[in-house]
Amino acid sequence: MKKNLFMPFVGILAVATSINAQPTLKDTFKNDFLIGAALNESQFTGMNTREAALVKAQFNSISPENALKWEAIHPELDKYNFDPADHYVEFGQQNHMFIVGHTLVWHNQTPKWVFQDDTGNPVDRNTLLKRMHDHISTVVGRYKGKIDGWDVVNEALNEDGTLRESPWEKIIGDDYILKAYQFAHEADPKAELYYNEYSIENAPKRKGAIALIKKLQTAGIPIAGVGLQGHYKMDWPTPAVLDETIKAFAGIGVKVNVTELDMDVLPAATRSQAAEVSMNVALRAELNPYTNGLPDLVQQALAKRYAELFAVFVKNSKLMDRVTFWCVTDADSWLNNWPVKGRTAYPLLFDRNYQPKPAFDAVIRTASPEK
């Protein structure tokens, strides 16, 4: 019997029709802000055709989940791996998207060799500064005029707002942050520069972030925006605290970007509101209650929660440039494995079958009316 060669085409057409038939986030919020997603390699290379199609239909800004982190793009002293990042940038250009570079200086996902000499001992200040300069100059320079904005420094603060004692800080000193921004601005003077951080909705850390940004401004750094990562809980932050946070950063002259938005509906594995990737909690059944799907009551609670947060974003849209989700569908989310490996998470607007959840419709309804 002959194979029906038309059937695969019909399947692809059905997916495309389904995607195109629903409202799009990027069109719905065109009067408010850009809507973004963090992409993995299978999406921006087109290997996952369904998710690539979903991204093209719904989003007008993209961030790389891992392709531009130091360990991925610069794994060895004299070796760069540009291929994934090149594909990422090409995907954004082809689809006329705002392209974000994430991230240049971070204490995580940075190879040990960056901070060590050939014998495994810490390098000196000048050596580490040179490595930072060469990395930023090479990476930012390669995508000059292509990547629109960079998360230059990521997660430099402790929860009390003090400077984190990272290898960067220990070896170079507090001015490593200033140097990173200077190097990035030199490499591409037209690219926007951002500071990106989690849990700065909490007053002590917010105070520290404001002080850090003011210090950069005083030094003449043209910092364009601050990234509220947005790894939120069902009860944190409150809409009032989020509104207060956005206004506080706008008050010092920077735009606010929500850069890594997701919503954890699973039972709390720790009391922390931090999104520290090194956290690791053992899997227990009570921490993974929804292995067979999300109950309708929880779906509706998630929808209500997303709606109340987006209402705050829309209210403050003149102070904001973009809202980016961290990943595209529930299946992609890092929360399936953090801080507990092997959980079934439901933090995003699209489910594991690429379909919009009730939260999607709730978010759509918060947009500003056509002007």
C-alpha positions as CSV (number, residue, x, y, z in Angstrom):
1,M,0.0,0.0,0.0
2,K,1.3,3.5,-0.9
3,K,2.0,5.9,1.9
4,N,-0.1,9.0,1.9
5,L,2.5,11.7,1.4
6,F,0.0,14.4,2.0
7,M,-0.6,13.4,5.6
8,P,2.5,15.0,7.2
9,F,1.7,18.2,5.4
10,V,-1.8,18.2,6.8
11,G,-0.4,17.7,10.3
12,I,1.9,20.6,10.0
13,L,-0.8,22.8,8.5
14,A,-3.1,21.9,11.4
15,V,-0.5,23.0,13.9
16,A,0.1,26.3,12.0
17,T,-3.7,26.9,11.7
18,S,-4.2,26.3,15.4
19,I,-1.3,28.7,16.3
20,N,-2.5,31.4,13.9
21,A,-6.1,31.1,14.9
22,Q,-5.5,32.1,18.5
23,P,-4.7,35.7,19.7
24,T,-1.1,36.5,19.8
25,L,0.7,38.0,22.8
26,K,2.9,40.3,20.6
27,D,-0.1,41.8,18.9
28,T,-2.2,42.0,22.0
29,F,0.4,44.0,23.9
30,K,1.7,46.0,21.0
31,N,0.6,49.2,22.8
32,D,2.2,48.2,26.1
33,F,5.6,46.4,25.7
34,L,7.5,43.7,23.8
35,I,6.7,40.1,24.7
36,G,9.6,37.7,24.8
37,A,10.6,34.2,25.5
38,A,13.9,32.5,26.4
39,L,14.8,30.0,23.7
40,N,16.7,26.7,23.7
41,E,18.7,25.4,20.8
42,S,16.0,23.2,19.4
43,Q,13.8,26.2,19.0
44,F,16.0,28.7,17.4
45,T,17.6,26.2,15.1
46,G,14.1,25.0,14.0
47,M,14.7,21.4,15.1
48,N,11.5,21.6,17.1
49,T,9.3,22.9,14.4
50,R,6.2,23.2,16.5
51,E,7.8,25.3,19.2
52,A,9.7,27.4,16.6
53,A,6.3,28.1,15.0
54,L,4.8,29.0,18.3
55,V,7.7,31.4,19.1
56,K,7.3,33.1,15.7
57,A,3.6,33.5,16.1
58,Q,3.5,34.8,19.7
59,F,6.7,36.7,20.6
60,N,8.6,39.7,19.3
61,S,11.6,39.5,21.6
62,I,13.9,36.6,22.4
63,S,16.6,35.8,25.0
64,P,18.9,32.8,24.9
65,E,18.5,30.3,27.7
66,N,22.1,29.1,27.6
67,A,23.8,29.8,24.2
68,L,25.5,33.0,25.3
69,K,26.5,32.0,28.8
70,W,30.3,31.8,29.3
71,E,30.5,28.0,29.6
72,A,28.6,27.5,26.3
73,I,30.3,30.1,24.1
74,H,33.8,30.3,25.6
75,P,34.5,26.8,27.2
76,E,38.3,27.0,27.1
77,L,40.8,29.9,27.2
78,D,41.5,29.8,23.5
79,K,38.3,28.2,22.2
80,Y,35.0,29.9,21.4
81,N,31.8,28.0,20.3
82,F,29.9,30.6,18.3
83,D,27.7,28.2,16.3
84,P,24.6,28.0,18.6
85,A,24.7,31.8,19.3
86,D,25.0,32.5,15.6
87,H,21.9,30.5,15.0
88,Y,20.1,32.3,17.8
89,V,20.9,35.7,16.4
90,E,20.0,34.7,12.9
91,F,16.6,33.4,14.1
92,G,15.9,36.8,15.8
93,Q,17.0,38.7,12.7
94,Q,15.0,36.6,10.3
95,N,11.8,37.1,12.4
96,H,12.4,40.8,13.1
97,M,12.7,40.4,16.9
98,F,14.3,42.4,19.6
99,I,17.4,40.3,20.5
100,V,18.7,40.1,24.0
101,G,22.2,38.9,25.0
102,H,22.2,36.9,28.2
103,T,24.7,37.1,30.0
104,L,28.3,38.4,30.1
105,V,29.4,38.3,33.7
106,W,27.9,35.8,36.2
107,H,29.3,33.6,38.9
108,N,27.4,30.5,37.7
109,Q,27.9,28.6,34.4
110,T,31.4,30.2,34.1
111,P,34.2,27.6,33.7
112,K,36.7,27.2,36.5
113,W,39.6,28.1,34.2
114,V,38.4,31.7,34.0
115,F,39.3,32.2,37.6
116,Q,42.4,29.9,37.9
117,D,45.9,29.6,36.6
118,D,47.5,26.4,35.1
119,T,48.1,25.0,38.6
120,G,44.5,25.6,39.8
121,N,45.3,28.6,42.0
122,P,43.3,31.9,41.7
123,V,44.6,34.2,39.1
124,D,45.5,37.8,40.0
125,R,43.3,40.9,39.4
126,N,45.0,41.9,36.1
127,T,44.7,38.5,34.6
128,L,41.0,38.2,35.4
129,L,40.3,41.7,34.1
130,K,42.1,40.8,30.9
131,R,40.0,37.6,30.6
132,M,36.8,39.6,31.2
133,H,37.8,42.2,28.7
134,D,38.8,39.8,26.0
135,H,35.6,37.7,26.5
136,I,33.3,40.7,26.4
137,S,35.1,42.4,23.5
138,T,35.0,39.2,21.5
139,V,31.4,38.2,22.2
140,V,29.8,41.6,22.1
141,G,32.0,42.7,19.2
142,R,30.9,39.7,17.1
143,Y,27.2,40.6,17.5
144,K,27.7,44.4,17.3
145,G,24.6,45.9,15.7
146,K,22.8,42.6,15.9
147,I,22.1,42.0,19.5
148,D,20.0,44.9,20.8
149,G,20.7,44.7,24.5
150,W,22.9,42.9,27.0
151,D,22.5,41.5,30.5
152,V,26.0,42.6,31.4
153,V,26.1,41.6,35.0
154,N,23.8,38.9,36.4
155,E,22.9,38.3,40.1
156,A,25.7,40.3,41.8
157,L,23.8,40.9,45.1
158,N,23.0,39.0,48.2
159,E,19.5,38.9,49.6
160,D,20.3,41.8,52.1
161,G,21.4,44.0,49.2
162,T,25.2,43.7,49.8
163,L,27.6,42.7,47.1
164,R,27.9,38.9,46.6
165,E,31.4,37.5,47.3
166,S,31.7,35.9,43.9
167,P,35.1,34.9,42.3
168,W,34.8,38.1,40.3
169,E,34.5,40.3,43.4
170,K,37.1,38.4,45.4
171,I,39.8,38.6,42.7
172,I,39.1,41.9,41.0
173,G,37.3,43.8,43.8
174,D,34.0,45.7,43.9
175,D,34.8,47.6,40.7
176,Y,34.5,44.4,38.5
177,I,30.9,45.5,37.9
178,L,32.0,48.9,36.6
179,K,34.7,47.3,34.4
180,A,32.2,44.9,32.9
181,Y,29.9,47.7,31.8
182,Q,32.8,49.8,30.5
183,F,34.0,46.9,28.4
184,A,30.5,46.1,27.0
185,H,29.9,49.8,26.1
186,E,33.3,50.0,24.3
187,A,32.5,46.8,22.3
188,D,29.1,48.1,21.1
189,P,28.3,51.7,22.0
190,K,24.8,51.4,20.6
191,A,23.7,48.3,22.5
192,E,21.5,48.7,25.6
193,L,23.1,47.6,28.8
194,Y,21.1,46.0,31.7
195,Y,21.5,44.8,35.2
196,N,19.6,41.5,35.8
197,E,18.6,40.1,39.2
198,Y,16.2,37.9,41.1
199,S,14.1,38.8,44.2
200,I,14.8,42.6,44.0
201,E,11.1,43.0,44.8
202,N,12.2,42.5,48.4
203,A,13.1,45.9,50.0
204,P,16.7,45.2,51.2
205,K,17.8,43.7,47.9
206,R,15.9,46.4,45.9
207,K,17.8,49.1,47.9
208,G,21.1,47.4,47.0
209,A,20.2,47.2,43.3
210,I,19.2,50.9,43.2
211,A,22.5,51.8,44.9
212,L,24.4,49.7,42.4
213,I,22.7,51.3,39.4
214,K,23.2,54.8,40.8
215,K,26.9,54.1,41.2
216,L,27.1,53.1,37.6
217,Q,25.2,56.2,36.5
218,T,27.5,58.4,38.5
219,A,30.5,56.8,36.7
220,G,28.9,57.7,33.3
221,I,27.7,54.2,32.4
222,P,24.6,54.5,30.1
223,I,22.7,51.8,31.8
224,A,19.3,51.5,30.1
225,G,17.3,49.1,32.2
226,V,17.0,46.7,35.1
227,G,15.8,43.2,34.8
228,L,13.3,41.9,37.3
229,Q,13.8,38.2,36.7
230,G,10.2,37.4,37.7
231,H,10.6,33.8,39.1
232,Y,7.4,34.3,41.1
233,K,5.4,32.3,43.5
234,M,1.6,32.2,43.8
235,D,1.8,34.4,46.9
236,W,4.9,36.5,46.2
237,P,5.3,39.3,45.3
238,T,2.0,41.0,45.9
239,P,0.7,43.3,43.2
240,A,1.4,46.2,45.5
241,V,5.0,45.3,46.0
242,L,5.5,44.7,42.3
243,D,4.0,48.1,41.5
244,E,6.2,49.7,44.1
245,T,9.3,48.0,42.7
246,I,8.7,49.1,39.1
247,K,8.1,52.7,40.2
248,A,11.2,52.7,42.4
249,F,13.5,51.7,39.5
250,A,11.8,54.1,37.1
251,G,12.4,56.8,39.6
252,I,16.2,56.5,39.1
253,G,15.8,56.8,35.3
254,V,16.0,53.2,34.0
255,K,13.4,51.2,32.2
256,V,12.1,48.0,33.8
257,N,12.2,44.7,32.0
258,V,10.7,41.5,33.4
259,T,13.3,39.1,32.0
260,E,12.6,35.5,33.2
261,L,8.9,35.3,34.1
262,D,7.4,32.0,35.3
263,M,5.1,31.0,38.1
264,D,5.8,28.1,40.5
265,V,2.5,26.4,41.4
266,L,4.1,23.5,43.1
267,P,4.5,23.1,46.9
268,A,7.4,25.2,48.2
269,A,10.6,23.1,48.5
270,T,12.3,25.8,50.5
271,R,11.3,29.0,52.3
272,S,13.6,31.1,50.0
273,Q,12.3,33.5,47.4
274,A,15.7,33.4,45.7
275,A,16.3,31.8,42.3
276,E,19.8,30.5,43.1
277,V,20.5,27.8,40.5
278,S,22.7,25.9,42.9
279,M,19.8,25.0,45.2
280,N,19.1,21.2,45.2
281,V,16.3,19.6,47.2
282,A,15.6,15.9,47.2
283,L,12.5,14.7,45.4
284,R,9.6,13.7,47.6
285,A,6.1,12.8,46.6
286,E,4.5,15.7,48.4
287,L,6.6,18.1,46.4
288,N,5.4,16.7,43.1
289,P,1.6,16.3,43.4
290,Y,0.5,17.0,39.8
291,T,2.2,14.3,37.8
292,N,-1.0,13.5,35.9
293,G,-2.0,17.1,35.0
294,L,-2.9,20.3,36.7
295,P,-6.3,20.3,38.5
296,D,-8.8,22.8,37.2
297,L,-8.9,24.7,40.5
298,V,-5.1,25.2,40.3
299,Q,-5.4,26.1,36.6
300,Q,-7.9,28.9,37.5
301,A,-5.7,30.1,40.4
302,L,-2.7,30.3,38.0
303,A,-4.8,32.2,35.5
304,K,-5.9,34.7,38.2
305,R,-2.4,35.1,39.5
306,Y,-1.0,35.9,36.0
307,A,-3.8,38.3,35.3
308,E,-3.1,40.3,38.5
309,L,0.6,40.6,37.7
310,F,0.0,41.6,34.1
311,A,-2.5,44.2,35.3
312,V,0.4,45.8,37.1
313,F,2.7,45.5,34.1
314,V,0.1,47.2,31.8
315,K,-0.6,49.9,34.4
316,N,3.1,50.7,34.4
317,S,3.7,50.1,30.6
318,K,5.2,53.5,30.1
319,L,7.9,52.6,32.5
320,M,8.6,49.2,30.9
321,D,10.1,47.9,27.6
322,R,9.4,44.2,27.7
323,V,8.1,41.2,29.5
324,T,9.9,37.9,28.8
325,F,8.9,34.4,29.8
326,W,11.6,32.0,30.8
327,C,11.0,29.3,28.2
328,V,8.0,28.7,25.9
329,T,6.0,25.7,27.2
330,D,5.7,23.9,30.5
331,A,7.8,21.0,29.1
332,D,10.8,23.3,28.6
333,S,10.8,25.0,32.0
334,W,13.8,24.8,34.3
335,L,11.3,24.4,37.1
336,N,10.8,20.7,36.1
337,N,14.3,20.2,37.6
338,W,14.8,23.1,40.1
339,P,15.2,23.1,43.0
340,V,13.9,19.6,42.9
341,K,14.9,17.3,40.0
342,G,12.2,15.3,38.3
343,R,9.1,17.4,39.1
344,T,6.2,18.1,36.7
345,A,5.9,21.9,36.6
346,Y,3.2,24.1,35.1
347,P,4.7,27.6,35.2
348,L,4.0,29.1,31.7
349,L,1.1,30.1,29.4
350,F,1.5,27.1,27.0
351,D,1.1,23.5,28.1
352,R,3.1,20.4,27.0
353,N,1.0,20.1,23.9
354,Y,1.8,23.6,22.8
355,Q,-1.7,24.8,23.6
356,P,-2.7,28.0,25.5
357,K,-3.8,27.4,29.1
358,P,-6.5,29.4,30.9
359,A,-3.7,31.7,32.1
360,F,-3.1,32.7,28.5
361,D,-6.6,34.0,28.0
362,A,-6.5,35.7,31.4
363,V,-3.3,37.5,30.4
364,I,-4.7,38.5,27.0
365,R,-7.6,40.2,28.7
366,T,-5.4,42.6,30.7
367,A,-3.9,44.4,27.6
368,S,-4.5,48.0,27.0
369,P,-7.4,48.8,24.5
370,E,-6.5,49.7,21.0
371,K,-5.6,53.4,20.7
